[in-house]
């Protein structure tokens, strides 16, 4: 392209550069990119731009960040049990590569099922006291494939308004009547249950723990209403399974409703080794139907052997002892107690390791997180659209990998930055 022509298309926004070489855009592509530039600029101006900090070490309580000379304490990972870089978990992954390879190059029903996949599914079902379980490449996929497979136009699905995006998107794919109830509002739920009694099947869908606020679903009340009105209960336990409750059995253990929810979905990418993967567990007939009709299961590659092995080892570790679960509970109590005493507004259930520190303003949350990083604490500011406008926060997540000294250091940093920018007195 001649220099004069380049100048012309540059002025029109109709050229991009690939490896330093100018490439002309089509008029439609140029129009779209110009439109998107305006939208991106507005995100930056609102203070809600999501920058990605680059980690150059394994996921752990202490991590190396490319922008920092020294290691920093990580308080924003889903690494609730500290197993992401646990020596036995890492060793299991390495061994699986030697014995079962790096991947399957296939979906499960063709030639993508190994013995370790079936073993892990059995461990999951046993852990949750359910009949069977099915693996997915993520819990987002497990939720995406659940509602469409199970429900038809004769049915109704009733969802908490603050459910995770994966539940919302999964419900959008199904043809059942779709209804929402106000967050954790049992009167609103009961009203809908009364109004939908002519439906063939009704399914109540809820997060076990709502990840942005750290609050727990009133699962006992939900199950009581389901029993009263002959409905089914589905629980997404991604921020609970493996680490919440006395032995880490999740929301149903914490709320004393073990065995009452009909179906549970969860992830292998948080507490259970932190790699990737998800699952659904429940009655055998439901799991068998998912194996035969769930589109994300049928059309996605099988979970890689190293990921299967890390998750399997994580289940072994938490089944043998509740030591990590107990350590996490102690860390959570210490953090919440000291932060509240310091004057911070900490949301969520008093026992849950998701501890959102409410700040309100998006730019304030971002600036607060930057200040924390300078103090050696890695946290992230959450703002719209991840949380509602005016409710920006720093979502702190405790881990069993943290020591009491680590927790105290984080609180001290919060107090330092909080006083500096006048969030607390």
GUDOKOL-887345 format. One record per residue (C-alpha): residue number from 1; residue in three letters; x, y, z. Coordinates in Angstrom, 1 decimal, always signed. Example, Ala and Ser with C-alpha at 12.3 -4.5 7.8 and 13.67 -1.06 7.14 Angstrom:
! GUDOKOL-887345
SITE    k    r       X       Y       Z
SITE    1  Ala   +12.3    -4.5    +7.8
SITE    2  Ser   +13.7    -1.1    +7.1
This chain:
! GUDOKOL-887345
SITE    k    r       X       Y       Z
SITE    1  Unk    +0.0    +0.0    +0.0
SITE    2  Unk    +1.4    +3.4    -1.0
SITE    3  Unk    +2.1    +6.0    +1.7
SITE    4  Unk    -0.5    +8.4    +0.3
SITE    5  Unk    -3.2    +5.7    +0.4
SITE    6  Unk    -2.2    +4.7    +4.0
SITE    7  Unk    -2.7    +8.3    +5.1
SITE    8  Unk    -6.1    +8.4    +3.5
SITE    9  Unk    -7.3    +5.2    +5.2
SITE   10  Unk    -5.7    +6.1    +8.5
SITE   11  Unk    -7.8    +9.3    +8.5
SITE   12  Unk   -10.9    +7.2    +8.0
SITE   13  Unk    -9.9    +4.6   +10.6
SITE   14  Unk    -9.7    +2.0    +7.9
SITE   15  Unk    -6.3    +0.6    +8.6
SITE   16  Unk    -4.9    -1.7   +11.3
SITE   17  Unk    -1.4    -3.0   +11.8
SITE   18  Unk    -0.5    -6.7   +12.0
SITE   19  Unk    +3.1    -7.3   +13.0
SITE   20  Unk    +3.9    -3.7   +12.0
SITE   21  Unk    +2.4    -4.1    +8.5
SITE   22  Unk    -0.6    -1.9    +7.6
SITE   23  Unk    -3.7    -3.9    +6.6
SITE   24  Unk    -6.7    -2.2    +5.1
SITE   25  Unk   -10.1    -2.8    +6.8
SITE   26  Unk   -13.3    -3.2    +5.1
SITE   27  Unk   -15.7    -0.3    +5.5
SITE   28  Unk   -18.0    -2.4    +7.7
SITE   29  Unk   -15.2    -3.5    +9.9
SITE   30  Unk   -13.9    +0.1   +10.2
SITE   31  Unk   -17.4    +1.3   +11.2
SITE   32  Unk   -17.6    -1.4   +13.8
SITE   33  Unk   -14.2    -0.7   +15.3
SITE   34  Unk   -14.9    +3.1   +15.4
SITE   35  Unk   -18.1    +2.4   +17.2
SITE   36  Unk   -16.4    +0.1   +19.7
SITE   37  Unk   -13.7    +2.6   +20.3
SITE   38  Unk   -16.3    +5.0   +21.6
SITE   39  Unk   -17.7    +2.3   +23.9
SITE   40  Unk   -14.3    +1.4   +25.2
SITE   41  Unk   -13.5    +5.1   +25.9
SITE   42  Unk   -16.6    +5.4   +27.9
SITE   43  Unk   -15.6    +2.4   +30.0
SITE   44  Unk   -12.3    +4.0   +30.8
SITE   45  Unk   -13.9    +7.3   +31.6
SITE   46  Unk   -16.3    +5.6   +34.0
SITE   47  Unk   -13.4    +4.0   +35.9
SITE   48  Unk   -14.6    +0.5   +35.2
SITE   49  Unk   -11.9    -0.7   +32.8
SITE   50  Unk   -10.6    -4.2   +33.6
SITE   51  Unk    -6.9    -4.3   +33.5
SITE   52  Unk    -5.1    -7.7   +33.8
SITE   53  Unk    -2.1    -7.9   +36.1
SITE   54  Unk    +0.4   -10.4   +34.9
SITE   55  Unk    +1.4   -13.2   +37.3
SITE   56  Unk    +4.8   -14.8   +36.7
SITE   57  Unk    +4.7   -17.6   +39.3
SITE   58  Unk    +2.4   -20.4   +40.4
SITE   59  Unk    -0.9   -19.5   +42.0
SITE   60  Unk    -0.3   -19.4   +45.7
SITE   61  Unk    -0.7   -17.3   +48.9
SITE   62  Unk    +2.5   -15.5   +47.7
SITE   63  Unk    +2.8   -14.7   +44.0
SITE   64  Unk    +5.2   -12.8   +41.7
SITE   65  Unk    +3.5   -10.0   +39.6
SITE   66  Unk    +5.4    -8.6   +36.6
SITE   67  Unk    +4.9    -5.0   +37.8
SITE   68  Unk    +6.3    -5.6   +41.3
SITE   69  Unk    +9.9    -6.4   +42.3
SITE   70  Unk    +9.0    -8.4   +45.4
SITE   71  Unk    +6.4   -11.1   +46.0
SITE   72  Unk    +3.0   -10.0   +47.0
SITE   73  Unk    +0.3   -11.7   +49.1
SITE   74  Unk    -2.7   -12.8   +47.0
SITE   75  Unk    -6.1   -12.2   +48.5
SITE   76  Unk    -8.3   -12.4   +45.5
SITE   77  Unk    -8.0   -16.0   +44.1
SITE   78  Unk   -10.6   -18.7   +44.3
SITE   79  Unk    -7.8   -20.9   +45.7
SITE   80  Unk    -9.8   -21.5   +48.9
SITE   81  Unk    -7.9   -24.5   +50.2
SITE   82  Unk    -4.5   -23.5   +48.9
SITE   83  Unk    -4.3   -26.6   +46.6
SITE   84  Unk    -3.5   -24.9   +43.3
SITE   85  Unk    +0.2   -25.5   +43.8
SITE   86  Unk    +0.1   -28.1   +46.5
SITE   87  Unk    +3.0   -30.6   +46.0
SITE   88  Unk    +0.8   -33.7   +45.8
SITE   89  Unk    -1.6   -32.0   +43.4
SITE   90  Unk    +1.2   -30.9   +41.1
SITE   91  Unk    +2.8   -34.4   +41.3
SITE   92  Unk    -0.5   -36.0   +40.4
SITE   93  Unk    -0.8   -33.8   +37.2
SITE   94  Unk    +2.8   -34.7   +36.2
SITE   95  Unk    +2.1   -38.4   +36.7
SITE   96  Unk    -1.1   -38.3   +34.7
SITE   97  Unk    +0.7   -36.8   +31.7
SITE   98  Unk    +3.1   -39.8   +31.7
SITE   99  Unk    +0.4   -42.4   +32.2
SITE  100  Unk    -2.5   -40.9   +30.3
SITE  101  Unk    -1.1   -38.2   +28.0
SITE  102  Unk    -1.8   -34.5   +27.6
SITE  103  Unk    -5.2   -34.7   +26.1
SITE  104  Unk    -7.8   -36.9   +24.4
SITE  105  Unk    -8.4   -35.1   +21.1
SITE  106  Unk   -12.0   -36.3   +21.4
SITE  107  Unk   -15.4   -35.8   +23.0
SITE  108  Unk   -16.3   -38.3   +25.7
SITE  109  Unk   -18.7   -40.6   +23.8
SITE  110  Unk   -16.3   -41.2   +20.9
SITE  111  Unk   -12.9   -42.0   +22.3
SITE  112  Unk   -12.5   -39.4   +25.1
SITE  113  Unk   -13.3   -41.4   +28.3
SITE  114  Unk   -10.4   -42.8   +30.3
SITE  115  Unk   -10.5   -44.8   +33.5
SITE  116  Unk    -9.5   -41.7   +35.5
SITE  117  Unk   -12.6   -39.8   +34.2
SITE  118  Unk   -14.9   -42.5   +35.6
SITE  119  Unk   -13.0   -42.7   +38.8
SITE  120  Unk   -13.3   -38.9   +39.4
SITE  121  Unk   -17.0   -39.0   +38.6
SITE  122  Unk   -17.5   -41.7   +41.2
SITE  123  Unk   -15.5   -39.7   +43.8
SITE  124  Unk   -17.7   -36.6   +43.1
SITE  125  Unk   -20.9   -38.5   +43.5
SITE  126  Unk   -19.7   -40.1   +46.7
SITE  127  Unk   -18.5   -36.8   +48.1
SITE  128  Unk   -21.9   -35.3   +47.6
SITE  129  Unk   -23.9   -38.5   +48.5
SITE  130  Unk   -25.5   -38.6   +45.1
SITE  131  Unk   -26.1   -41.5   +42.7
SITE  132  Unk   -23.9   -40.3   +39.8
SITE  133  Unk   -21.9   -37.4   +38.4
SITE  134  Unk   -20.9   -36.1   +35.0
SITE  135  Unk   -17.7   -34.0   +34.1
SITE  136  Unk   -17.6   -30.9   +31.9
SITE  137  Unk   -14.8   -28.6   +30.8
SITE  138  Unk   -16.2   -25.9   +33.1
SITE  139  Unk   -19.1   -25.4   +35.4
SITE  140  Unk   -20.3   -22.7   +33.0
SITE  141  Unk   -20.7   -25.5   +30.5
SITE  142  Unk   -22.4   -27.8   +33.0
SITE  143  Unk   -25.0   -25.1   +33.7
SITE  144  Unk   -25.3   -24.3   +30.0
SITE  145  Unk   -26.2   -27.9   +29.2
SITE  146  Unk   -28.4   -28.6   +32.2
SITE  147  Unk   -31.7   -26.7   +31.8
SITE  148  Unk   -32.0   -27.1   +28.0
SITE  149  Unk   -31.6   -30.9   +28.4
SITE  150  Unk   -34.1   -31.3   +31.3
SITE  151  Unk   -36.8   -28.8   +30.8
SITE  152  Unk   -39.5   -28.3   +28.0
SITE  153  Unk   -42.2   -25.8   +27.3
SITE  154  Unk   -44.5   -27.6   +29.7
SITE  155  Unk   -42.1   -26.8   +32.6
SITE  156  Unk   -41.2   -23.8   +34.6
SITE  157  Unk   -37.8   -22.7   +36.0
SITE  158  Unk   -37.7   -20.2   +38.9
SITE  159  Unk   -34.4   -18.4   +39.4
SITE  160  Unk   -32.9   -16.1   +42.0
SITE  161  Unk   -32.4   -12.7   +40.4
SITE  162  Unk   -28.7   -12.6   +41.4
SITE  163  Unk   -27.8   -16.1   +40.2
SITE  164  Unk   -24.5   -16.5   +38.4
SITE  165  Unk   -24.3   -15.7   +34.7
SITE  166  Unk   -23.9   -19.3   +33.8
SITE  167  Unk   -27.3   -20.1   +35.3
SITE  168  Unk   -28.8   -17.2   +33.6
SITE  169  Unk   -27.4   -18.1   +30.2
SITE  170  Unk   -28.3   -21.8   +30.7
SITE  171  Unk   -31.9   -20.9   +31.5
SITE  172  Unk   -32.0   -18.7   +28.4
SITE  173  Unk   -31.3   -21.8   +26.3
SITE  174  Unk   -34.2   -23.8   +27.6
SITE  175  Unk   -37.8   -23.6   +26.4
SITE  176  Unk   -39.5   -23.7   +29.8
SITE  177  Unk   -41.4   -20.8   +31.3
SITE  178  Unk   -38.7   -18.6   +32.9
SITE  179  Unk   -39.4   -16.7   +36.1
SITE  180  Unk   -37.3   -14.8   +38.6
SITE  181  Unk   -37.8   -14.1   +42.3
SITE  182  Unk   -36.3   -11.3   +44.4
SITE  183  Unk   -32.9   -12.1   +45.8
SITE  184  Unk   -33.3   -14.7   +48.7
SITE  185  Unk   -36.9   -13.6   +49.1
SITE  186  Unk   -39.0   -16.6   +50.1
SITE  187  Unk   -42.3   -14.8   +50.0
SITE  188  Unk   -41.6   -13.9   +46.3
SITE  189  Unk   -40.6   -17.5   +45.6
SITE  190  Unk   -43.7   -18.9   +47.2
SITE  191  Unk   -45.9   -16.6   +45.2
SITE  192  Unk   -44.4   -17.9   +42.0
SITE  193  Unk   -44.7   -21.5   +43.1
SITE  194  Unk   -48.4   -20.9   +43.8
SITE  195  Unk   -48.9   -19.4   +40.3
SITE  196  Unk   -47.1   -22.1   +38.4
SITE  197  Unk   -48.8   -25.2   +39.9
SITE  198  Unk   -50.2   -26.2   +36.4
SITE  199  Unk   -46.6   -26.7   +35.1
SITE  200  Unk   -45.5   -30.3   +34.5
SITE  201  Unk   -42.2   -29.9   +36.4
SITE  202  Unk   -40.9   -26.8   +38.3
SITE  203  Unk   -37.3   -26.3   +39.1
SITE  204  Unk   -36.0   -23.8   +41.6
SITE  205  Unk   -32.4   -22.7   +40.6
SITE  206  Unk   -30.1   -20.9   +43.0
SITE  207  Unk   -26.5   -20.3   +43.8
SITE  208  Unk   -25.4   -21.9   +47.0
SITE  209  Unk   -23.3   -18.9   +47.8
SITE  210  Unk   -23.6   -15.7   +45.7
SITE  211  Unk   -20.0   -14.9   +44.7
SITE  212  Unk   -20.2   -11.1   +44.5
SITE  213  Unk   -21.7   -10.6   +48.0
SITE  214  Unk   -20.6   -13.8   +49.8
SITE  215  Unk   -24.1   -14.4   +51.1
SITE  216  Unk   -25.6   -17.9   +51.5
SITE  217  Unk   -28.8   -19.0   +49.9
SITE  218  Unk   -31.6   -19.8   +52.5
SITE  219  Unk   -31.4   -23.4   +51.3
SITE  220  Unk   -33.5   -24.9   +54.1
SITE  221  Unk   -36.4   -22.5   +53.3
SITE  222  Unk   -36.1   -23.2   +49.6
SITE  223  Unk   -36.2   -27.0   +50.1
SITE  224  Unk   -39.2   -26.6   +52.5
SITE  225  Unk   -41.1   -24.7   +49.8
SITE  226  Unk   -40.0   -27.1   +47.1
SITE  227  Unk   -41.4   -30.0   +49.2
SITE  228  Unk   -44.6   -28.1   +49.9
SITE  229  Unk   -45.3   -27.3   +46.3
SITE  230  Unk   -43.8   -30.4   +44.7
SITE  231  Unk   -40.8   -28.6   +43.0
SITE  232  Unk   -37.2   -29.6   +42.3
SITE  233  Unk   -34.1   -27.8   +43.6
SITE  234  Unk   -30.9   -27.1   +41.6
SITE  235  Unk   -27.9   -25.6   +43.4
SITE  236  Unk   -24.8   -24.2   +41.9
SITE  237  Unk   -22.2   -24.7   +44.6
SITE  238  Unk   -19.0   -23.3   +42.9
SITE  239  Unk   -18.2   -21.0   +45.8
SITE  240  Unk   -19.0   -23.6   +48.5
SITE  241  Unk   -18.2   -27.2   +47.5
SITE  242  Unk   -15.0   -28.5   +49.0
SITE  243  Unk   -14.4   -25.8   +51.6
SITE  244  Unk   -17.7   -24.6   +53.2
SITE  245  Unk   -19.5   -26.4   +55.9
SITE  246  Unk   -17.9   -28.5   +58.7
SITE  247  Unk   -16.3   -31.0   +56.3
SITE  248  Unk   -16.4   -28.9   +53.1
SITE  249  Unk   -19.6   -30.5   +51.7
SITE  250  Unk   -20.8   -27.1   +50.7
SITE  251  Unk   -24.0   -25.1   +51.2
SITE  252  Unk   -26.2   -28.1   +52.0
SITE  253  Unk   -23.9   -29.1   +54.8
SITE  254  Unk   -23.7   -25.5   +56.1
SITE  255  Unk   -27.5   -25.1   +56.1
SITE  256  Unk   -28.2   -28.6   +57.4
SITE  257  Unk   -30.0   -29.7   +54.2
SITE  258  Unk   -27.7   -32.6   +53.0
SITE  259  Unk   -29.4   -34.7   +50.4
SITE  260  Unk   -32.3   -32.4   +50.0
SITE  261  Unk   -31.3   -30.5   +46.8
SITE  262  Unk   -32.1   -32.7   +43.8
SITE  263  Unk   -29.1   -31.6   +41.6
SITE  264  Unk   -25.8   -29.9   +42.4
SITE  265  Unk   -23.4   -28.4   +40.0
SITE  266  Unk   -19.9   -27.1   +40.9
SITE  267  Unk   -16.4   -26.4   +39.6
SITE  268  Unk   -13.0   -28.1   +39.8
SITE  269  Unk   -11.4   -24.7   +39.0
SITE  270  Unk   -11.6   -23.2   +42.4
SITE  271  Unk   -11.0   -25.1   +45.7
SITE  272  Unk   -10.5   -28.5   +44.0
SITE  273  Unk    -7.0   -27.9   +42.5
SITE  274  Unk    -7.8   -24.7   +40.7
SITE  275  Unk    -7.1   -26.0   +37.1
SITE  276  Unk   -10.4   -26.2   +35.2
SITE  277  Unk   -13.5   -28.3   +34.8
SITE  278  Unk   -17.0   -28.6   +36.3
SITE  279  Unk   -19.6   -31.2   +37.1
SITE  280  Unk   -23.2   -32.0   +37.7
SITE  281  Unk   -24.3   -34.6   +40.3
SITE  282  Unk   -27.7   -36.0   +41.2
SITE  283  Unk   -30.0   -38.9   +40.3
SITE  284  Unk   -28.7   -41.4   +37.8
SITE  285  Unk   -31.5   -40.9   +35.4
SITE  286  Unk   -30.7   -37.2   +35.1
SITE  287  Unk   -27.0   -37.8   +34.7
SITE  288  Unk   -27.7   -40.4   +32.0
SITE  289  Unk   -29.9   -38.0   +30.1
SITE  290  Unk   -27.1   -35.3   +30.3
SITE  291  Unk   -24.6   -37.8   +28.8
SITE  292  Unk   -26.9   -38.4   +25.9
SITE  293  Unk   -28.4   -34.9   +25.2
SITE  294  Unk   -26.3   -32.2   +26.9
SITE  295  Unk   -24.7   -30.2   +24.1
SITE  296  Unk   -21.7   -28.9   +25.9
SITE  297  Unk   -20.9   -32.4   +27.0
SITE  298  Unk   -21.5   -34.0   +23.5
SITE  299  Unk   -19.6   -31.3   +21.5
SITE  300  Unk   -16.7   -30.4   +23.8
SITE  301  Unk   -13.4   -32.2   +24.2
SITE  302  Unk   -12.9   -34.4   +27.2
SITE  303  Unk   -11.3   -32.9   +30.3
SITE  304  Unk    -7.5   -33.3   +29.9
SITE  305  Unk    -5.9   -36.1   +32.1
SITE  306  Unk    -3.7   -33.7   +34.1
SITE  307  Unk    -6.8   -31.7   +35.1
SITE  308  Unk    -8.6   -34.8   +36.0
SITE  309  Unk    -5.7   -36.0   +38.1
SITE  310  Unk    -5.3   -32.7   +40.0
SITE  311  Unk    -9.0   -32.7   +40.9
SITE  312  Unk    -9.0   -36.3   +41.9
SITE  313  Unk    -6.1   -35.7   +44.2
SITE  314  Unk    -7.8   -32.7   +45.7
SITE  315  Unk   -10.9   -34.8   +46.6
SITE  316  Unk    -8.6   -37.3   +48.2
SITE  317  Unk    -6.9   -34.7   +50.3
SITE  318  Unk   -10.1   -33.1   +51.6
SITE  319  Unk   -11.8   -36.4   +52.2
SITE  320  Unk    -8.9   -37.6   +54.4
SITE  321  Unk    -9.1   -34.6   +56.8
SITE  322  Unk   -11.0   -31.4   +57.4
SITE  323  Unk    -7.8   -29.6   +58.5
SITE  324  Unk    -7.7   -27.2   +55.5
SITE  325  Unk   -11.4   -26.4   +55.9
SITE  326  Unk   -10.9   -25.6   +59.5
SITE  327  Unk    -7.9   -23.5   +58.8
SITE  328  Unk    -9.9   -21.5   +56.3
SITE  329  Unk   -12.6   -20.9   +58.8
SITE  330  Unk   -10.1   -19.5   +61.3
SITE  331  Unk    -8.6   -17.2   +58.8
SITE  332  Unk   -12.1   -16.0   +57.7
SITE  333  Unk   -13.1   -15.2   +61.3
SITE  334  Unk    -9.9   -13.2   +62.0
SITE  335  Unk   -10.2   -11.1   +58.8
SITE  336  Unk   -13.9   -10.3   +59.2
SITE  337  Unk   -13.5    -9.5   +62.9
SITE  338  Unk   -10.6    -7.1   +62.5
SITE  339  Unk   -12.0    -5.4   +59.4
SITE  340  Unk   -15.3    -4.7   +61.0
SITE  341  Unk   -13.6    -3.4   +64.1
SITE  342  Unk   -11.6    -1.0   +61.9
SITE  343  Unk   -14.7    +0.4   +60.5
SITE  344  Unk   -15.0    -1.2   +57.1
SITE  345  Unk   -18.3    -2.3   +55.6
SITE  346  Unk   -17.7    -6.1   +55.0
SITE  347  Unk   -20.6    -7.8   +53.2
SITE  348  Unk   -21.5   -11.5   +53.2
SITE  349  Unk   -22.2   -14.3   +55.6
SITE  350  Unk   -20.1   -14.2   +58.7
SITE  351  Unk   -18.6   -17.6   +58.1
SITE  352  Unk   -17.8   -17.4   +54.4
SITE  353  Unk   -14.3   -16.6   +53.0
SITE  354  Unk   -15.7   -14.3   +50.3
SITE  355  Unk   -15.4   -10.9   +52.1
SITE  356  Unk   -16.4    -8.0   +49.9
SITE  357  Unk   -15.2    -4.7   +51.3
SITE  358  Unk   -17.9    -2.2   +50.0
SITE  359  Unk   -16.5    +1.1   +48.8
SITE  360  Unk   -19.3    +2.3   +46.4
SITE  361  Unk   -17.4    +4.4   +43.8
SITE  362  Unk   -15.7    +2.5   +41.0
SITE  363  Unk   -12.7    +4.8   +40.7
SITE  364  Unk   -12.2    +4.7   +44.5
SITE  365  Unk   -12.2    +0.9   +44.4
SITE  366  Unk    -9.7    +0.8   +41.6
SITE  367  Unk    -7.4    +3.3   +43.4
SITE  368  Unk    -7.8    +1.4   +46.7
SITE  369  Unk    -6.7    -1.8   +45.0
SITE  370  Unk    -3.6    +0.0   +43.4
SITE  371  Unk    -2.7    +1.3   +46.9
SITE  372  Unk    -3.0    -2.2   +48.3
SITE  373  Unk    -0.6    -3.5   +45.7
SITE  374  Unk    +2.0    -0.9   +46.7
SITE  375  Unk    +1.6    -2.4   +50.3
SITE  376  Unk    +2.3    -5.8   +48.9
SITE  377  Unk    -1.3    -7.1   +48.9
SITE  378  Unk    -2.8    -8.3   +45.6
SITE  379  Unk    -6.6    -7.5   +45.5
SITE  380  Unk    -8.9    -6.3   +42.7
SITE  381  Unk   -11.6    -3.6   +42.6
SITE  382  Unk   -14.9    -4.9   +41.3
SITE  383  Unk   -17.3    -2.5   +39.6
SITE  384  Unk   -20.1    -2.3   +37.1
SITE  385  Unk   -21.1    -4.4   +35.2
SITE  386  Unk   -19.7    -7.2   +37.5
SITE  387  Unk   -21.6    -5.6   +40.4
SITE  388  Unk   -24.4    -2.9   +40.3
SITE  389  Unk   -23.5    +0.7   +39.8
SITE  390  Unk   -22.7    +2.5   +43.1
SITE  391  Unk   -21.7    -0.8   +44.8
SITE  392  Unk   -18.1    -1.1   +43.8
SITE  393  Unk   -16.0    -3.1   +46.1
SITE  394  Unk   -12.8    -5.0   +46.8
SITE  395  Unk   -13.7    -8.7   +47.0
SITE  396  Unk   -11.3   -10.3   +49.4
SITE  397  Unk   -11.0   -14.1   +49.4
SITE  398  Unk    -9.4   -15.9   +52.2
SITE  399  Unk    -7.4   -19.2   +51.7
SITE  400  Unk    -6.3   -22.0   +53.9
SITE  401  Unk    -2.9   -21.2   +52.3
SITE  402  Unk    -2.8   -18.0   +54.3
SITE  403  Unk    -1.2   -17.9   +57.7
SITE  404  Unk    -2.6   -15.8   +60.5
SITE  405  Unk    +0.4   -13.5   +60.0
SITE  406  Unk    -0.6   -13.1   +56.3
SITE  407  Unk    -4.2   -12.2   +57.3
SITE  408  Unk    -3.1    -9.6   +59.8
SITE  409  Unk    -0.7    -8.1   +57.3
SITE  410  Unk    -3.6    -7.7   +54.8
SITE  411  Unk    -5.9    -6.1   +57.4
SITE  412  Unk    -3.1    -3.7   +58.4
SITE  413  Unk    -2.7    -2.7   +54.7
SITE  414  Unk    -6.4    -2.1   +54.4
SITE  415  Unk    -6.3    +0.2   +57.5
SITE  416  Unk    -3.3    +2.1   +56.1
SITE  417  Unk    -4.9    +2.7   +52.7
SITE  418  Unk    -8.3    +3.2   +54.2
SITE  419  Unk    -7.1    +6.1   +56.4
SITE  420  Unk    -5.0    +7.5   +53.6
SITE  421  Unk    -7.9    +8.0   +51.2
SITE  422  Unk   -10.4    +8.6   +54.1
SITE  423  Unk   -12.5    +5.5   +53.7
SITE  424  Unk   -12.2    +5.0   +57.5
SITE  425  Unk   -11.3    +7.4   +60.3
